[in-house]
């Protein structure tokens, strides 16, 4: 049975997602200096500088849940610790490699994934649907969505919670 590796990302709010083995390109060793970008959604209100690039920093947990993200610097002042993961993806229109930042709760872990682990997206959070290309069953974490990073950094947000009775 074919197998591959993935990076399992621990996101704020006790959520998990995965990216391909070459999509996670760097983990910042300390909490970066953030710059607020007016007029942006709460889940992506800040930018950071990495290798002379200004990158959006997304709180994917807040986006999927439809809750406010790292809305102001008071979060870092009260001692909340988090990491920034730098990811790479190919722009679907130009084909150029782009980068973005994801707020992480912990250092990512490598996981071996096989076709036999394929499963449905986690129930109850519609926010995964436009952002994930697939999902696998992790032995300890349950269903882990596999992100389409081009969609993550370009798709408009949709309602996060399932309506009653929806599958």
Order of alpha helices (4+ residues) and beta strands (2+ residues): beta-beta-beta-beta-beta-beta-alpha-alpha-beta-beta-beta-beta-beta-alpha
